[in-house]
Amino acid sequence: MDPDRDFRPFFLFLTIVFIVVFIGLFTPFRDQLSFHIDDIKSRLFYRLNAPDQAVFVPREASAMATEDLPVQSTVSITPSMTTEPMETPVQTESVTQKTTGTPVPTRTVSPTSTPTAVPLPSSASVSGVKYEDQHGIWNYCAPTNLSMAMTFWGWDGDRIKAGKWLKPFDKDKNVMFYEMENFVREMSGLRSIVRTGGTPELLKQLIVADFPVLIEKGAYMQEVNGRLSWMGHYNVVTGYDDDKEEWTVQDSYYTADYKISYELLFNEWRSFNFQFMVVYPGDMESALYEGLGPYTNNDWATKNSMAIADAQIQAAEDNESWFFAYFNRGSTQIDMNDFYGAAQSYDMAFNYYAELETNTRPYRIVWYQTGPYLAYYYSGRYNDVISLATITLGSTQEPYLEESYYWRAMANVALQAYEEAETDLRTCLEIHPAFSVCEALLAEIGGS
């Protein structure tokens, strides 16, 4: 018997192991492998834990709390899922970046920025959007969709280029619109505008004007323990068809030119306060403003968003509708710097959340929308901030949510629990290096 021959299977095995390790570590296959491992870990976590059963219960009363919330608007929502916009646009706007508090220069808006009276065609589409999918890299929805919105206007990049800037830590759970705006401003020659309180009619106007529209929505998508689970998701809206009552969207999770019904997209979009973003080159600003009408002005859009939320509260007939309507109301009050009012609205939202069936609860919502932290913090309800952040961070096996660590640290600093705050701030900076608000707060309490 040849002794060398006995070792051949062993050497073959070592060769295969080496190739697998090499592929995993030094080529793009590493991302695919990591994605599947993370997916398995996620499914195991949700099988052993039940984050949708954890309910945040507001414990502290705001100083200005009342038993119920007044409904201030008589704006109605018709069965066709439209909203009646406010009549008179405000003529100036001043925007403040919410996370850092950095003021943005005031812009004058023409008094002629009114909704178009030209009848819209029954169908229209924007051609030329270069489709990208998000697969192979975990949770890459935001950079992928932003890349599609930017490459339409000639930006030389892709989801990877956007993602390295937007997600310096790959497993960051969420990228917010303000981060996208910063990327567009700092990393391209393009511009962008973000507003809340959009309507189906506005989407159509922008599509007719040949502007793709980036929206954030809440959709039941990934299967968890044999059922679909609610999560935030971005789409680029590029077309509509009134006869079929369908939108065409570029959906990075599913496919290019994905069809979705008017009703379903409306219900998904409402969970993010009908927020939208348009990327555009400077020489197209006049055309965009014409399509936006009064939405060009942020103050008008915010007030209109409030009217829509109030109308939805009036029209709601089930706990889910009340939950999202009050949550949107609270988020709009944050934009108005009405923190006490926002805290009351969020209290109502969380009360309705507790009444939802566990398998329909949007337990990830504070991953994406941090308004409740601001409302409770600036209402002096620090323990509610800590409780909500702790429940939110406990809802995932990979709690990579830098905003939750930041706001829990802020509340602990207010309560003079500096050691706990420092721990959270260091974790925040591990997740998102150079996250300015965490750096500033850590320096303020004497950390290094």
C-alpha positions as CSV (number, residue, x, y, z in Angstrom):
1,M,0.0,0.0,0.0
2,D,1.3,3.4,-1.0
3,P,1.5,5.5,2.3
4,D,1.4,8.8,0.3
5,R,-1.9,7.8,-1.2
6,D,-3.5,7.7,2.3
7,F,-2.9,11.4,2.8
8,R,-4.5,12.5,-0.5
9,P,-8.0,12.8,0.9
10,F,-6.7,14.7,3.9
11,F,-4.8,17.2,1.6
12,L,-7.8,17.5,-0.6
13,F,-9.9,18.4,2.5
14,L,-7.3,21.0,3.6
15,T,-7.3,22.5,0.1
16,I,-11.1,22.8,0.1
17,V,-11.0,24.4,3.5
18,F,-8.4,26.9,2.4
19,I,-10.4,27.8,-0.7
20,V,-13.5,28.3,1.3
21,V,-11.7,30.5,3.9
22,F,-10.0,32.4,1.1
23,I,-13.3,33.1,-0.6
24,G,-15.0,34.0,2.7
25,L,-12.3,36.4,3.7
26,F,-10.9,38.0,0.6
27,T,-13.7,38.2,-2.0
28,P,-17.2,39.6,-2.3
29,F,-18.5,36.1,-1.4
30,R,-17.7,37.1,2.1
31,D,-20.7,39.5,2.1
32,Q,-23.0,36.7,0.9
33,L,-21.7,34.3,3.6
34,S,-22.1,37.0,6.3
35,F,-25.6,37.8,5.1
36,H,-26.8,34.2,5.4
37,I,-25.1,33.7,8.8
38,D,-26.8,36.9,10.1
39,D,-30.2,35.7,8.7
40,I,-29.9,32.4,10.6
41,K,-28.9,34.2,13.8
42,S,-31.9,36.6,13.4
43,R,-34.3,33.7,12.9
44,L,-33.0,31.9,15.9
45,F,-33.3,35.1,18.1
46,Y,-36.9,35.6,17.1
47,R,-37.7,32.0,17.7
48,L,-36.4,32.2,21.3
49,N,-37.5,35.7,22.0
50,A,-40.8,37.6,21.3
51,P,-40.0,41.3,20.9
52,D,-43.5,42.0,19.7
53,Q,-44.8,41.0,23.2
54,A,-42.8,43.7,25.0
55,V,-45.0,46.8,25.4
56,F,-43.8,50.2,26.4
57,V,-46.1,51.7,29.0
58,P,-45.7,55.5,29.6
59,R,-45.2,55.9,33.4
60,E,-44.6,59.7,33.8
61,A,-47.2,62.4,33.2
62,S,-46.2,65.5,31.3
63,A,-46.6,68.7,33.1
64,M,-49.1,69.9,30.5
65,A,-50.8,66.5,30.0
66,T,-54.6,66.4,29.5
67,E,-57.0,63.6,29.5
68,D,-57.6,63.7,25.8
69,L,-56.1,65.5,22.7
70,P,-58.1,68.1,20.8
71,V,-58.5,67.5,17.1
72,Q,-57.7,70.8,15.5
73,S,-58.5,70.2,11.8
74,T,-61.5,69.6,9.7
75,V,-59.4,68.3,6.8
76,S,-61.0,65.2,5.3
77,I,-59.6,62.2,3.7
78,T,-61.7,60.9,0.8
79,P,-62.2,57.2,0.0
80,S,-59.7,57.6,-2.8
81,M,-57.0,58.2,-0.1
82,T,-56.4,61.8,-1.0
83,T,-56.0,64.7,1.4
84,E,-57.1,68.3,1.0
85,P,-54.1,70.5,1.2
86,M,-54.1,73.8,3.2
87,E,-54.9,76.8,1.0
88,T,-52.3,79.4,1.8
89,P,-48.6,78.6,1.7
90,V,-46.3,80.4,4.1
91,Q,-43.7,82.4,2.2
92,T,-40.5,81.6,4.0
93,E,-38.9,78.6,5.6
94,S,-36.2,77.9,8.1
95,V,-35.2,74.3,8.5
96,T,-33.2,72.9,11.5
97,Q,-31.4,69.6,11.3
98,K,-33.0,67.7,14.1
99,T,-30.1,65.6,15.3
100,T,-27.4,68.2,15.5
101,G,-29.5,71.4,15.7
102,T,-27.5,73.0,12.8
103,P,-29.6,75.7,11.1
104,V,-30.0,75.7,7.4
105,P,-30.2,79.0,5.5
106,T,-33.7,80.5,5.0
107,R,-35.1,80.4,1.5
108,T,-37.8,82.6,0.1
109,V,-40.7,80.8,-1.5
110,S,-42.7,82.4,-4.3
111,P,-46.3,83.1,-3.4
112,T,-47.3,81.5,-6.7
113,S,-46.2,78.1,-5.4
114,T,-49.7,76.6,-5.4
115,P,-51.0,73.2,-6.3
116,T,-51.2,72.6,-10.0
117,A,-54.6,73.0,-11.6
118,V,-53.6,71.1,-14.7
119,P,-55.4,67.7,-14.9
120,L,-53.0,64.8,-14.6
121,P,-52.8,62.0,-17.1
122,S,-54.3,58.7,-16.1
123,S,-50.9,57.1,-16.1
124,A,-47.3,58.2,-16.3
125,S,-43.8,56.9,-15.5
126,V,-40.2,58.0,-15.1
127,S,-37.8,56.1,-17.3
128,G,-34.1,55.8,-16.8
129,V,-33.8,54.8,-13.2
130,K,-30.9,52.2,-12.9
131,Y,-32.2,49.4,-10.7
132,E,-30.1,48.0,-7.9
133,D,-31.0,45.3,-5.4
134,Q,-30.0,45.2,-1.8
135,H,-29.3,41.6,-1.4
136,G,-26.0,40.1,-0.3
137,I,-25.4,42.8,2.3
138,W,-27.5,42.8,5.4
139,N,-30.0,45.7,5.8
140,Y,-28.8,47.7,2.8
141,C,-32.1,49.2,1.7
142,A,-31.3,52.8,2.4
143,P,-28.0,53.2,0.5
144,T,-29.4,51.1,-2.4
145,N,-32.5,53.2,-2.9
146,L,-30.6,56.5,-2.5
147,S,-28.2,55.3,-5.1
148,M,-31.0,54.7,-7.5
149,A,-32.4,58.2,-6.9
150,M,-29.0,59.7,-7.4
151,T,-27.7,57.8,-10.4
152,F,-30.8,58.8,-12.3
153,W,-29.3,62.3,-12.3
154,G,-25.9,61.2,-13.4
155,W,-24.2,60.5,-10.0
156,D,-21.2,58.2,-10.5
157,G,-21.7,55.7,-7.7
158,D,-23.6,52.7,-6.5
159,R,-25.1,51.2,-3.3
160,I,-21.6,50.3,-2.0
161,K,-20.3,53.9,-2.4
162,A,-23.4,55.3,-0.7
163,G,-23.3,52.5,2.0
164,K,-19.8,53.1,3.1
165,W,-20.6,56.7,4.0
166,L,-24.2,56.1,5.3
167,K,-23.4,53.0,7.2
168,P,-19.8,53.1,8.5
169,F,-20.8,50.1,10.6
170,D,-22.5,47.7,8.2
171,K,-25.0,46.3,10.8
172,D,-26.4,49.7,11.7
173,K,-30.1,49.0,11.7
174,N,-31.3,52.2,10.1
175,V,-30.4,55.2,7.9
176,M,-32.6,58.2,8.3
177,F,-33.6,60.8,5.8
178,Y,-31.4,63.5,7.4
179,E,-28.4,61.3,6.9
180,M,-29.3,60.8,3.2
181,E,-29.6,64.6,2.8
182,N,-26.2,65.0,4.4
183,F,-24.7,62.5,2.0
184,V,-26.3,64.1,-1.1
185,R,-25.0,67.5,0.0
186,E,-21.5,66.5,1.0
187,M,-20.7,63.7,-1.5
188,S,-22.3,64.9,-4.8
189,G,-23.2,68.0,-6.8
190,L,-26.9,67.2,-6.4
191,R,-29.5,68.7,-4.0
192,S,-32.4,67.1,-2.1
193,I,-35.5,68.1,-0.3
194,V,-37.4,66.1,2.3
195,R,-41.0,66.7,3.5
196,T,-43.8,65.0,5.4
197,G,-47.5,64.9,4.7
198,G,-47.2,63.9,1.1
199,T,-50.2,62.7,-0.9
200,P,-50.8,60.3,-3.8
201,E,-51.7,63.3,-5.9
202,L,-48.3,64.9,-5.1
203,L,-46.5,61.7,-6.1
204,K,-48.3,61.8,-9.4
205,Q,-47.4,65.4,-10.0
206,L,-43.8,64.7,-9.4
207,I,-43.8,61.6,-11.6
208,V,-45.4,63.6,-14.4
209,A,-42.7,66.2,-14.0
210,D,-40.1,63.4,-14.4
211,F,-38.9,63.3,-10.8
212,P,-38.4,59.9,-9.1
213,V,-39.6,60.1,-5.5
214,L,-38.0,58.2,-2.6
215,I,-40.4,57.2,0.2
216,E,-40.1,55.4,3.4
217,K,-42.8,53.0,4.4
218,G,-43.6,50.2,6.9
219,A,-44.2,46.8,5.2
220,Y,-44.7,43.3,6.4
221,M,-41.9,41.6,4.6
222,Q,-39.3,39.2,6.1
223,E,-40.7,36.0,7.4
224,V,-40.0,35.5,11.1
225,N,-41.1,32.3,12.8
226,G,-43.4,31.4,9.9
227,R,-45.0,34.8,9.5
228,L,-44.3,38.2,7.9
229,S,-42.9,40.9,10.2
230,W,-43.3,44.7,10.0
231,M,-40.2,46.7,9.2
232,G,-39.2,50.0,7.6
233,H,-38.4,49.9,3.9
234,Y,-37.5,52.4,1.2
235,N,-39.0,52.5,-2.3
236,V,-38.3,54.7,-5.3
237,V,-41.7,55.6,-6.9
238,T,-41.5,55.9,-10.6
239,G,-44.9,55.4,-12.1
240,Y,-48.7,55.1,-11.6
241,D,-51.7,53.8,-13.5
242,D,-55.2,55.1,-12.4
243,D,-57.0,52.4,-14.4
244,K,-55.2,49.6,-12.6
245,E,-54.9,51.6,-9.4
246,E,-51.2,50.6,-9.2
247,W,-47.9,52.3,-8.5
248,T,-44.7,51.2,-10.1
249,V,-41.8,51.3,-7.7
250,Q,-38.2,50.3,-7.8
251,D,-38.1,47.9,-4.8
252,S,-34.6,46.9,-3.9
253,Y,-35.9,43.9,-1.9
254,Y,-38.2,42.4,-4.6
255,T,-37.6,43.6,-8.2
256,A,-37.4,46.4,-10.6
257,D,-40.7,48.0,-11.7
258,Y,-42.5,46.3,-8.9
259,K,-46.3,46.8,-8.9
260,I,-48.1,47.7,-5.7
261,S,-51.8,48.8,-5.3
262,Y,-52.7,52.3,-4.4
263,E,-54.4,51.1,-1.2
264,L,-51.4,49.0,0.0
265,L,-48.8,51.7,-0.6
266,F,-51.0,54.3,1.1
267,N,-51.3,52.2,4.2
268,E,-47.6,51.4,4.3
269,W,-46.6,55.0,3.6
270,R,-48.8,56.4,6.4
271,S,-46.6,54.6,9.0
272,F,-43.8,57.1,8.2
273,N,-46.0,60.2,8.2
274,F,-46.1,60.3,4.4
275,Q,-42.5,61.4,4.3
276,F,-40.7,61.7,1.0
277,M,-37.4,62.8,-0.5
278,V,-36.6,64.1,-4.0
279,V,-33.0,64.3,-5.3
280,Y,-32.4,66.7,-8.1
281,P,-29.7,68.8,-9.9
282,G,-29.6,72.5,-9.2
283,D,-30.7,73.4,-12.7
284,M,-33.9,71.5,-12.2
285,E,-34.9,73.3,-9.0
286,S,-37.5,75.5,-10.7
287,A,-39.2,72.6,-12.3
288,L,-39.2,70.7,-9.0
289,Y,-40.7,73.6,-7.1
290,E,-43.4,73.9,-9.7
291,G,-44.2,70.2,-9.1
292,L,-44.1,70.5,-5.3
293,G,-46.3,73.6,-5.2
294,P,-46.8,74.7,-1.5
295,Y,-44.7,71.7,-0.3
296,T,-41.7,73.8,-1.4
297,N,-42.2,75.5,1.9
298,N,-41.4,73.3,5.0
299,D,-43.6,75.3,7.4
300,W,-46.6,74.8,5.1
301,A,-45.8,71.1,4.7
302,T,-45.5,70.6,8.5
303,K,-48.9,72.3,9.1
304,N,-50.5,70.3,6.4
305,S,-49.0,67.1,7.9
306,M,-50.6,68.0,11.2
307,A,-54.0,68.5,9.4
308,I,-53.6,65.1,7.8
309,A,-52.8,63.4,11.2
310,D,-55.8,65.0,12.8
311,A,-58.0,63.9,9.9
312,Q,-56.8,60.3,10.3
313,I,-57.6,60.4,14.0
314,Q,-61.1,61.4,13.1
315,A,-61.5,58.8,10.4
316,A,-59.8,55.9,12.3
317,E,-61.9,52.8,13.0
318,D,-59.3,50.3,14.3
319,N,-56.4,50.3,16.8
320,E,-53.7,50.1,14.1
321,S,-55.1,53.2,12.3
322,W,-55.3,55.1,15.7
323,F,-51.8,54.0,16.5
324,F,-50.2,55.4,13.3
325,A,-52.4,58.5,13.3
326,Y,-51.4,59.5,16.9
327,F,-47.8,58.5,16.2
328,N,-47.7,60.8,13.1
329,R,-49.3,63.6,15.1
330,G,-46.6,63.3,17.7
331,S,-43.9,63.3,15.0
332,T,-45.4,66.4,13.4
333,Q,-45.6,68.2,16.8
334,I,-41.8,67.4,17.2
335,D,-41.3,69.3,14.0
336,M,-43.3,72.2,15.5
337,N,-41.2,72.0,18.7
338,D,-44.3,71.2,20.7
339,F,-42.7,68.6,22.9
340,Y,-45.4,68.5,25.5
341,G,-48.1,68.0,22.9
342,A,-46.0,65.4,21.1
343,A,-45.6,63.5,24.4
344,Q,-49.4,63.3,24.8
345,S,-49.8,62.1,21.2
346,Y,-47.2,59.4,21.6
347,D,-48.8,58.3,24.9
348,M,-52.0,57.8,23.0
349,A,-50.2,55.9,20.2
350,F,-48.5,53.6,22.7
351,N,-51.8,52.9,24.4
352,Y,-53.3,51.8,21.1
353,Y,-50.1,49.8,20.4
354,A,-50.7,47.7,23.5
355,E,-54.1,46.8,22.1
356,L,-52.8,45.4,18.8
357,E,-52.5,41.7,18.1
358,T,-48.9,40.8,18.9
359,N,-48.2,39.5,15.4
360,T,-49.1,42.8,13.9
361,R,-47.3,45.1,16.3
362,P,-44.7,47.3,14.5
363,Y,-42.2,46.8,17.3
364,R,-39.3,48.2,15.2
365,I,-40.9,51.6,14.7
366,V,-38.5,53.4,17.2
367,W,-35.6,51.9,15.2
368,Y,-36.6,54.3,12.5
369,Q,-38.4,57.2,14.1
370,T,-36.9,58.6,17.3
371,G,-39.5,61.4,17.9
372,P,-40.8,59.8,21.2
373,Y,-37.3,60.2,22.7
374,L,-37.3,63.9,22.0
375,A,-40.9,64.3,23.2
376,Y,-40.3,62.5,26.5
377,Y,-36.9,64.0,27.1
378,Y,-37.9,67.6,26.6
379,S,-41.0,67.0,28.7
380,G,-38.7,66.0,31.6
381,R,-39.8,62.4,31.4
382,Y,-36.4,60.8,31.7
383,N,-37.4,57.5,33.0
384,D,-39.8,57.0,30.1
385,V,-36.9,57.7,27.7
386,I,-34.8,55.1,29.5
387,S,-37.6,52.5,29.5
388,L,-38.5,53.0,25.8
389,A,-34.8,52.9,24.8
390,T,-34.2,49.7,26.8
391,I,-37.3,48.0,25.2
392,T,-36.2,49.1,21.7
393,L,-32.6,47.9,22.2
394,G,-33.9,44.6,23.5
395,S,-36.0,44.0,20.4
396,T,-33.0,42.7,18.4
397,Q,-30.1,40.3,18.9
398,E,-27.9,43.0,17.4
399,P,-28.8,46.3,19.1
400,Y,-27.0,48.5,16.7
401,L,-29.2,51.6,17.2
402,E,-27.0,54.5,17.9
403,E,-29.9,57.0,18.5
404,S,-31.4,54.8,21.2
405,Y,-28.0,54.7,23.1
406,Y,-27.7,58.4,22.7
407,W,-31.1,59.3,24.1
408,R,-30.8,56.8,26.9
409,A,-27.5,58.5,27.8
410,M,-29.1,61.9,27.6
411,A,-31.8,60.8,30.1
412,N,-29.2,59.2,32.4
413,V,-27.1,62.4,32.4
414,A,-30.3,64.4,33.3
415,L,-30.7,61.9,36.2
416,Q,-27.0,62.3,37.1
417,A,-26.3,58.6,36.3
418,Y,-23.1,59.4,34.6
419,E,-21.5,55.9,34.6
420,E,-24.5,54.4,32.8
421,A,-24.5,57.3,30.3
422,E,-20.8,56.9,29.5
423,T,-21.3,53.2,28.8
424,D,-24.1,53.9,26.3
425,L,-22.1,56.7,24.7
426,R,-19.1,54.5,24.1
427,T,-21.3,51.8,22.7
428,C,-22.9,54.4,20.4
429,L,-19.5,55.4,19.1
430,E,-18.5,51.8,18.5
431,I,-21.6,51.5,16.3
432,H,-21.3,54.8,14.6
433,P,-17.8,56.2,14.8
434,A,-17.6,60.0,14.9
435,F,-21.4,60.3,15.6
436,S,-21.1,64.0,16.6
437,V,-23.9,64.2,19.3
438,C,-22.4,61.2,21.1
439,E,-18.9,62.6,20.9
440,A,-20.1,65.9,22.3
441,L,-22.1,64.4,25.2
442,L,-19.2,62.1,26.1
443,A,-16.8,65.1,26.2
444,E,-19.4,67.1,28.3
445,I,-19.5,64.5,31.0
446,G,-15.8,64.1,31.1
447,G,-15.3,61.0,29.0
448,S,-12.5,60.7,26.5
